[in-house]
Amino acid sequence: MKVALLAGGTGGAKLAAGFQEVLAPGDLTVIANTADDVEVWGLHVSPDVDSVIFRLAGVFNEVTGFGIAEDTFDALAQFERLGLPAWFRIGDRDLAVHVARTQLLAQGCRLTEATLSLVRRFGVESRVLPMSDDPVRTWFQTDRGPLAFQDYYVRERAAPRVLAVEYAGLESARPAPEVALAVGAADLVVIGPSNPVVSVWPILQLLGPLVPRERCVAVSPVVAGAALKGPTVEMMRSLGRDPTGLGVAREYVEVASGFVLDRADAADRAVIEGLGYRVLVTDTLMPDVAAAARLAAAILRPS
């Protein structure tokens, strides 16, 4: 079975590793958000794309929650000594990935081609695709003024209150051709348990009618009122959205026909089914790859 997974860098990336465990080699394509891409020290950094690659390659740094396992930070320390901004923490091995990507782009590669090259270099059999070759960037209007995604999330530690969200460049961006082909060929499109506001909606708004609702399943990133990681709940609440499994189901009702809900939120099953979903209630927490594989297998199991 061919699966196209729409993913951000945390829950979606974890689920990607689970799908890779249970699917045949080459049957998984992950379409990763690029709206939080950023230029750091002249290098093109794709945090969500890289988190997916590192998870699939088995080298993700679980200690820091980003980057490559057992990384060192000597270059970052030197940048700091030289007076360069060092709030965006990039390890030495991670830095090499961004240098390679930036070099490929400078040689004329599209972002998709550069990403697929990195996937091969990490020995990953699944495909990882950026949602677009065109630049799209998430901007927040906050109580401290406008902030780009990484300025808000990393430099300001997600402290400002978000008042509005804008995806700059989305109106002129197009899905990469490989993305359109992957979605069209997929037996199942899965919306990963990533932040709906900043990780999923940029992809969905870009793909539009390409996503086949009858073959699309969404996985809730909220369990018992809490997110897997990051400010998902706080962000949704500040934007006037319901930060619960039911609220997330309402977000996706026009694009997905299936919904995966954690057992902790089973009481909402009937209401969500009333929205027109087929609902799967299962354990959605993914503390390790084995748990992610069990979740992936449950999603693939015929209802």
C-alpha positions in Angstrom: 0.0 0.0 0.0 1.3 3.4 -0.9 1.0 6.1 1.8 1.5 9.8 1.5 2.0 11.4 4.9 1.7 15.1 5.4 4.0 16.0 8.2 5.6 18.7 10.4 8.7 18.0 12.4 7.5 16.3 15.6 4.4 14.1 15.6 4.3 13.7 11.9 8.0 12.8 11.8 7.5 10.2 14.5 4.6 8.6 12.6 6.7 8.6 9.5 9.2 6.3 11.2 6.3 4.1 12.2 5.0 3.8 8.7 8.5 3.0 7.4 8.6 0.1 9.8 5.3 -1.5 8.6 5.3 -0.6 4.9 7.2 -2.2 2.1 10.4 -0.3 1.1 9.6 2.7 -1.1 5.8 2.7 -0.3 6.1 5.7 2.0 6.3 9.3 0.8 6.4 12.0 3.4 5.4 15.5 2.3 7.0 17.9 4.7 6.1 21.5 5.6 8.6 24.1 4.5 6.8 27.2 5.8 9.2 27.3 8.7 12.3 27.1 6.6 14.9 29.8 7.4 18.2 31.2 6.3 20.9 30.9 9.0 24.4 32.2 8.4 23.7 32.2 4.6 22.5 28.5 4.7 19.1 27.2 3.8 17.7 25.3 6.8 14.6 23.1 6.4 13.8 22.1 10.0 10.7 19.9 9.4 12.2 18.2 6.3 15.3 17.4 8.3 13.5 16.1 11.3 11.7 13.7 9.0 14.9 12.6 7.3 16.7 12.2 10.6 13.8 10.2 12.1 13.7 7.9 9.1 17.5 7.4 9.1 17.4 6.6 12.9 19.8 9.4 13.8 17.4 12.0 15.3 18.6 13.6 18.5 16.1 12.6 21.2 18.1 14.5 23.9 17.9 18.0 22.3 14.6 17.4 20.4 16.2 18.5 17.1 19.2 17.7 14.9 21.4 14.6 14.8 22.1 12.3 17.7 25.4 12.7 19.6 26.1 16.0 17.8 28.7 18.5 19.0 28.3 22.3 18.9 31.9 23.5 18.3 31.0 25.6 15.3 28.1 27.2 17.1 30.5 28.2 20.0 32.9 29.7 17.5 30.2 31.7 15.7 29.2 33.0 19.2 32.9 34.0 19.9 32.9 35.8 16.5 29.8 37.8 17.5 27.4 36.1 15.1 23.8 35.4 16.2 23.8 32.0 17.9 20.2 31.7 19.2 19.3 29.2 16.4 21.2 26.2 17.7 22.7 24.0 15.0 25.1 21.2 15.7 28.2 20.4 13.7 26.8 17.3 11.9 23.5 19.2 11.3 25.5 22.1 9.9 27.0 19.9 7.3 23.5 18.9 6.1 22.6 22.6 5.6 25.9 23.3 3.8 25.2 20.4 1.4 21.6 21.6 0.8 22.7 25.1 0.1 25.4 23.9 -2.2 22.9 21.8 -4.2 20.6 24.8 -4.5 23.4 27.0 -5.7 24.2 24.4 -8.4 20.7 24.8 -9.7 18.9 22.0 -8.0 15.3 22.5 -7.0 14.6 22.1 -3.3 12.9 18.8 -4.1 16.0 17.5 -5.9 18.2 18.7 -3.1 16.0 17.0 -0.5 15.9 13.7 -2.4 19.7 13.8 -2.7 20.0 14.2 1.1 17.5 11.4 1.6 19.7 9.1 -0.5 22.9 10.2 1.3 21.3 9.2 4.6 20.4 5.7 3.1 16.7 6.2 3.6 14.5 4.2 1.2 11.3 6.2 1.8 10.8 9.4 -0.1 10.8 12.8 1.6 9.5 15.7 -0.4 9.3 19.4 0.5 5.7 20.6 0.0 6.9 23.1 -2.7 10.0 24.3 -4.5 8.6 27.9 -4.0 9.3 29.8 -0.8 6.4 29.9 1.7 7.1 31.4 5.1 4.9 31.5 8.3 4.6 34.9 10.0 2.8 35.6 13.2 1.2 38.8 14.3 1.8 38.8 18.1 1.3 41.0 21.0 5.0 41.9 20.5 4.6 42.7 16.8 5.2 40.6 13.7 7.6 37.7 14.0 8.8 35.1 11.5 8.3 31.5 12.6 11.8 30.7 13.9 12.0 34.1 15.6 8.8 33.4 17.4 9.4 29.7 18.2 13.1 29.5 18.9 14.4 33.0 19.7 11.3 34.1 21.7 10.6 30.5 22.9 6.9 30.8 21.8 6.3 33.3 24.6 4.4 36.0 22.7 0.6 35.6 22.3 -0.3 34.8 18.7 -3.0 37.0 17.3 -3.0 36.0 13.6 -1.0 33.8 11.2 0.0 34.5 7.6 1.7 32.2 5.1 3.7 34.6 3.0 4.2 33.5 -0.6 1.4 30.8 -0.5 -0.7 32.6 -3.0 2.0 32.2 -5.8 3.5 28.9 -4.6 2.7 25.6 -6.3 3.2 22.0 -5.1 6.3 20.4 -6.4 5.4 18.0 -9.3 6.6 15.0 -7.3 4.2 16.0 -4.5 1.2 16.1 -6.9 2.2 12.7 -8.3 2.7 11.1 -4.8 -0.7 12.3 -3.6 -2.4 11.1 -6.7 -0.8 7.7 -6.5 -1.3 7.2 -2.8 -3.8 4.5 -1.6 -4.0 6.5 1.6 -3.2 10.1 2.5 -2.5 10.6 6.2 -2.5 14.0 7.9 0.1 13.5 10.6 -0.3 14.5 14.3 1.4 17.8 13.7 0.4 21.4 14.7 -2.6 22.1 12.5 -1.9 25.9 12.3 1.8 26.0 11.4 2.6 22.5 10.1 -0.4 21.1 8.3 -2.5 24.0 7.0 0.4 25.4 4.8 0.5 22.0 3.1 -3.2 21.6 2.8 -3.8 25.1 1.4 -1.0 24.5 -1.1 -2.4 21.1 -2.2 -6.0 22.1 -2.2 -8.2 19.7 -4.2 -5.3 17.3 -4.9 -6.0 15.7 -1.5 -8.7 13.0 -2.0 -11.1 13.3 0.9 -12.3 9.7 0.6 -8.8 8.4 0.9 -7.5 10.9 3.6 -7.2 10.2 7.3 -6.2 12.7 9.9 -4.5 11.9 13.2 -5.1 14.2 16.2 -2.0 15.9 17.7 -3.9 16.6 20.9 -4.4 14.0 23.6 -6.5 14.8 26.7 -6.1 18.6 26.1 -2.3 18.5 25.7 -0.1 18.5 22.6 2.7 16.0 21.8 5.2 18.9 21.8 5.2 22.6 21.3 2.6 25.4 21.6 -0.2 23.7 19.6 -2.8 24.1 22.3 -1.9 27.6 23.3 -1.7 28.7 19.6 -5.0 27.3 18.7 -6.6 28.8 21.8 -5.2 32.3 21.1 -6.5 32.1 17.6 -10.0 31.2 18.8 -9.8 27.6 17.8 -10.8 24.6 19.9 -7.6 22.9 21.1 -9.1 19.5 21.6 -9.3 16.3 19.5 -12.8 17.3 18.6 -11.6 20.8 17.6 -8.9 19.3 15.4 -11.5 17.1 13.8 -13.5 20.2 12.9 -10.4 21.7 11.3 -10.0 18.8 8.9 -13.7 17.8 8.2 -13.6 19.1 4.6 -10.3 17.4 3.6 -10.4 14.0 5.5 -13.0 11.3 5.9 -11.2 9.3 8.6 -10.0 10.5 12.0 -7.7 8.9 14.6 -8.5 9.8 18.2 -6.5 8.8 21.3 -8.2 6.5 23.8 -8.0 9.4 26.4 -10.5 11.3 24.2 -12.8 8.4 23.4 -15.8 10.2 24.8 -15.7 12.5 21.8 -16.0 9.6 19.3 -19.8 9.9 18.7 -19.7 13.7 18.2 -16.8 13.3 15.7 -18.6 10.5 13.8 -21.5 12.9 13.7 -19.3 15.3 11.6 -19.1 12.6 8.9 -15.9 10.8 9.9 -15.0 7.2 10.3 -13.3 7.3 13.7 -10.5 5.0 14.9 -9.8 5.1 18.7 -6.4 3.8 19.6 -3.2 4.8 21.4 -1.7 7.7 19.6 1.3 8.5 21.9 4.6 7.5 20.3 7.4 7.3 22.9 9.4 5.1 20.6 9.5 3.7 17.0 7.7 0.5 18.2 4.7 2.6 19.4 4.8 4.6 16.2 4.7 1.4 14.2 1.7 0.1 16.2 -0.1 3.3 15.4 0.8 3.1 11.7 -0.4 -0.5 11.6 -3.7 0.4 13.3 -4.3 3.2 10.7 -3.6 0.8 7.8 -5.8 -2.0 9.2 -9.1 -2.2 7.4 -12.0 -0.9 9.4 
